[in-house]
Amino acid sequence: MKKPNIILSVTTLVLGVAMVGNGIFAADSSQTKNEKIQWTINFLKKQESQNIDEVEAEINKVNKDTSIVKFDMNKAKSRFEDVVFLGDSITEYLREANILSPSSVLAQKGEHVNQANKHLNEIKNLKPKEIVVLYGANDINAYSPEKYKEEYVKLINEIKKVSPSSTIYLQAPLPVNEAKTVNKDSRINNENVKLLTQKTKQVASITGARFLSSDGLVTSDSVFEQDGVHFKYEFYKNWLYFLSENI
């Protein structure tokens, strides 16, 4: 059964304003700005005759075509040479897979947000232009969302003290593959990921850091590793493309 068209119309209108207003177009990057705007207008008009599920599927297809395929991972080290990544084993993969330089990745398997202050001296010495922070995978079943928020605020304020000129980005916690996770630990589910995402937004608002949504970064369950929490190489192509366009 199709979902109400009025909901789709509002959704389409909001999406259109956001895409045009922010210069974000789901189209080939080789097009001119006017071509991209026209493409986007035509795209949105088409969506009015589709239901929400069909629209989402088409957007995901466009995202996959324009991001994963086109980002050159061989240029990742140079693109992010002035960026420090802070996080747990999901972020650690960027170093382990030799995607980024070791000095760019301050992350460790099993790390929680309340343990990240051990990297403060390294951040102080590196003086990065930008810092991308991603936590949540280990915090989701360790303590309450409110405690996560409190510890996160402390961390960001400490980072600002040792590296005041750095722009700090908070990447929203990533979704999980519940088919793999809930049987092991019922707390590792996407409802709890949403709660942590809300808290991450609040942390950004409180501290002045910039929030980065994770919507659309996971394009398919096929990019998950067997545990349903970690990701295969393909995901990182999408994530780094997103970051290269947004920081």
C-alpha positions as CSV (number, residue, x, y, z in Angstrom):
1,M,0.0,0.0,0.0
2,K,1.4,3.4,-0.9
3,K,2.1,5.9,1.8
4,P,0.2,9.2,1.8
5,N,1.2,11.5,-1.0
6,I,1.0,14.5,1.3
7,I,3.8,13.1,3.4
8,L,5.9,12.5,0.3
9,S,5.2,16.0,-1.0
10,V,6.4,17.6,2.2
11,T,9.4,15.3,2.3
12,T,10.2,16.1,-1.3
13,L,9.9,19.9,-0.7
14,V,12.1,19.7,2.4
15,L,14.6,17.6,0.6
16,G,14.6,20.0,-2.4
17,V,15.2,23.1,-0.2
18,A,18.0,21.3,1.7
19,M,19.7,20.1,-1.5
20,V,19.5,23.4,-3.4
21,G,20.1,25.6,-0.4
22,N,23.2,23.8,0.6
23,G,24.6,23.2,-2.8
24,I,24.1,19.4,-2.5
25,F,23.0,17.7,-5.7
26,A,22.5,14.0,-6.3
27,A,24.1,14.2,-9.7
28,D,27.3,13.7,-11.6
29,S,30.1,16.0,-10.2
30,S,31.2,16.8,-13.8
31,Q,28.0,18.8,-14.4
32,T,27.8,22.6,-14.1
33,K,26.0,24.1,-11.1
34,N,23.0,25.1,-13.3
35,E,22.9,21.6,-14.8
36,K,22.9,20.1,-11.3
37,I,20.1,22.4,-10.1
38,Q,18.0,21.4,-13.1
39,W,18.8,17.7,-12.5
40,T,17.7,18.1,-8.9
41,I,14.4,19.9,-9.9
42,N,13.6,17.2,-12.4
43,F,14.5,14.5,-9.8
44,L,12.2,16.0,-7.2
45,K,9.3,16.4,-9.6
46,K,9.6,12.7,-10.5
47,Q,9.4,11.7,-6.8
48,E,5.9,13.2,-6.4
49,S,4.5,10.3,-8.3
50,Q,6.4,7.7,-6.3
51,N,6.0,6.4,-2.8
52,I,8.5,7.0,0.0
53,D,10.2,3.6,-0.3
54,E,10.7,4.1,-4.1
55,V,12.2,7.5,-3.5
56,E,14.6,6.2,-0.8
57,A,15.7,3.4,-3.1
58,E,16.5,5.8,-5.9
59,I,18.4,8.2,-3.7
60,N,20.5,5.3,-2.3
61,K,21.2,4.1,-5.9
62,V,22.4,7.6,-6.8
63,N,24.5,7.9,-3.7
64,K,26.2,4.6,-4.4
65,D,26.9,5.5,-8.0
66,T,28.4,8.9,-7.2
67,S,30.3,8.2,-4.1
68,I,31.7,4.7,-3.7
69,V,32.6,4.3,-7.3
70,K,34.1,7.7,-7.9
71,F,36.2,8.4,-4.7
72,D,39.9,7.6,-5.3
73,M,41.2,5.9,-2.2
74,N,44.8,6.3,-3.4
75,K,44.4,10.0,-2.7
76,A,43.0,9.6,0.8
77,K,46.3,10.1,2.6
78,S,47.0,13.4,0.9
79,R,43.4,14.6,1.1
80,F,43.3,14.0,4.9
81,E,46.9,14.8,5.8
82,D,45.8,17.7,8.0
83,V,43.0,15.7,9.6
84,V,43.1,13.6,12.7
85,F,40.6,10.8,13.2
86,L,39.6,9.8,16.7
87,G,37.6,6.7,17.6
88,D,37.5,3.0,18.2
89,S,38.2,0.0,16.0
90,I,35.9,1.2,13.3
91,T,38.2,4.2,12.9
92,E,41.3,2.2,13.6
93,Y,40.7,0.3,10.3
94,L,41.7,3.4,8.4
95,R,45.2,2.9,9.8
96,E,45.3,-0.9,9.8
97,A,44.2,-1.1,6.1
98,N,46.8,1.6,5.2
99,I,44.1,3.9,4.0
100,L,45.4,6.9,6.0
101,S,48.8,7.7,7.5
102,P,49.3,6.3,11.0
103,S,49.7,9.7,12.5
104,S,46.2,10.7,11.2
105,V,44.4,7.9,13.1
106,L,44.3,8.0,16.9
107,A,42.0,5.1,17.5
108,Q,42.1,1.8,19.3
109,K,40.0,-1.4,19.4
110,G,37.5,-1.4,22.3
111,E,37.9,2.3,23.0
112,H,35.1,4.2,24.7
113,V,34.5,8.0,24.5
114,N,35.5,8.3,28.2
115,Q,38.9,6.8,27.4
116,A,39.8,9.1,24.5
117,N,41.5,11.8,26.6
118,K,44.7,9.6,26.4
119,H,45.1,11.0,22.9
120,L,45.2,14.7,24.0
121,N,49.0,15.0,24.0
122,E,49.2,13.6,20.5
123,I,46.5,16.0,19.3
124,K,48.3,18.9,21.0
125,N,51.6,18.0,19.2
126,L,50.0,17.3,15.8
127,K,47.9,20.6,15.8
128,P,45.6,19.2,13.1
129,K,43.4,21.6,11.0
130,E,40.4,19.3,11.5
131,I,39.5,16.5,13.8
132,V,36.8,13.9,13.0
133,V,35.5,12.0,16.1
134,L,33.5,8.8,15.9
135,Y,32.4,6.9,19.0
136,G,29.4,4.8,20.0
137,A,30.1,1.3,18.9
138,N,31.5,0.4,22.4
139,D,29.5,2.9,24.3
140,I,26.1,1.6,23.2
141,N,26.1,-1.2,25.8
142,A,28.5,0.3,28.3
143,Y,26.4,3.1,30.0
144,S,23.4,5.3,29.5
145,P,23.0,7.7,26.6
146,E,23.1,10.6,29.1
147,K,26.4,9.4,30.5
148,Y,27.7,9.1,26.9
149,K,26.7,12.7,26.3
150,E,28.4,13.9,29.6
151,E,31.7,12.1,28.8
152,Y,31.6,13.3,25.2
153,V,31.1,16.9,26.2
154,K,34.1,16.6,28.6
155,L,36.3,15.1,25.8
156,I,35.4,17.9,23.2
157,N,36.1,20.6,25.7
158,E,39.5,19.1,26.6
159,I,40.3,18.8,22.9
160,K,39.5,22.5,22.4
161,K,41.9,23.4,25.2
162,V,44.9,21.6,23.7
163,S,44.1,22.4,20.0
164,P,41.9,25.5,19.9
165,S,42.5,26.2,16.3
166,S,41.2,22.8,15.1
167,T,37.7,22.4,13.7
168,I,36.0,19.5,15.4
169,Y,33.5,17.3,13.6
170,L,31.3,14.7,15.4
171,Q,30.4,11.9,13.1
172,A,27.1,10.4,14.2
173,P,27.2,6.8,15.5
174,L,26.9,4.3,12.7
175,P,24.0,1.9,12.2
176,V,24.3,-1.8,13.0
177,N,23.1,-5.0,11.2
178,E,20.6,-6.1,13.8
179,A,20.2,-9.5,12.2
180,K,23.8,-10.1,13.5
181,T,23.9,-8.1,16.7
182,V,20.7,-8.5,18.7
183,N,21.2,-12.2,19.3
184,K,24.6,-11.5,20.9
185,D,23.5,-8.4,22.9
186,S,20.0,-7.0,22.6
187,R,21.2,-3.5,23.5
188,I,23.2,-3.3,20.2
189,N,20.3,-2.2,18.0
190,N,19.4,0.8,15.8
191,E,17.0,2.3,18.2
192,N,19.9,2.8,20.7
193,V,22.0,4.0,17.9
194,K,19.4,6.7,17.3
195,L,19.5,7.7,21.0
196,L,23.3,8.1,20.8
197,T,22.9,10.1,17.6
198,Q,20.5,12.5,19.4
199,K,23.0,12.8,22.2
200,T,25.9,13.4,19.7
201,K,23.9,16.3,18.2
202,Q,23.4,17.8,21.6
203,V,27.2,17.5,22.3
204,A,27.9,19.4,19.1
205,S,25.4,22.1,20.1
206,I,26.8,22.4,23.6
207,T,30.5,22.5,22.6
208,G,30.4,24.3,19.2
209,A,31.6,21.2,17.3
210,R,30.1,20.4,14.0
211,F,27.7,17.5,13.7
212,L,27.9,15.1,10.7
213,S,24.9,12.9,10.0
214,S,25.6,9.2,9.2
215,D,22.4,8.8,7.1
216,G,23.2,7.2,3.8
217,L,26.7,6.1,4.7
218,V,25.7,2.4,5.0
219,T,24.2,1.6,1.6
220,S,23.7,-2.1,2.1
221,D,24.0,-4.9,4.7
222,S,26.7,-6.3,2.5
223,V,29.2,-3.7,3.8
224,F,29.0,-5.1,7.3
225,E,31.5,-7.6,8.7
226,Q,30.1,-10.8,10.2
227,D,29.6,-9.2,13.6
228,G,27.2,-6.6,12.3
229,V,29.1,-3.7,13.8
230,H,32.3,-3.4,11.9
231,F,32.6,-2.6,8.2
232,K,34.3,-3.9,5.1
233,Y,36.6,-1.8,2.9
234,E,33.8,-0.7,0.6
235,F,32.2,1.3,3.4
236,Y,35.3,3.4,4.0
237,K,35.2,4.5,0.3
238,N,31.8,5.9,1.0
239,W,32.7,7.5,4.3
240,L,35.8,9.2,3.1
241,Y,34.0,10.5,0.0
242,F,31.4,12.0,2.3
243,L,34.0,13.5,4.5
244,S,35.9,14.9,1.5
245,E,32.8,16.7,0.5
246,N,31.7,17.9,3.9
247,I,34.8,19.0,5.9
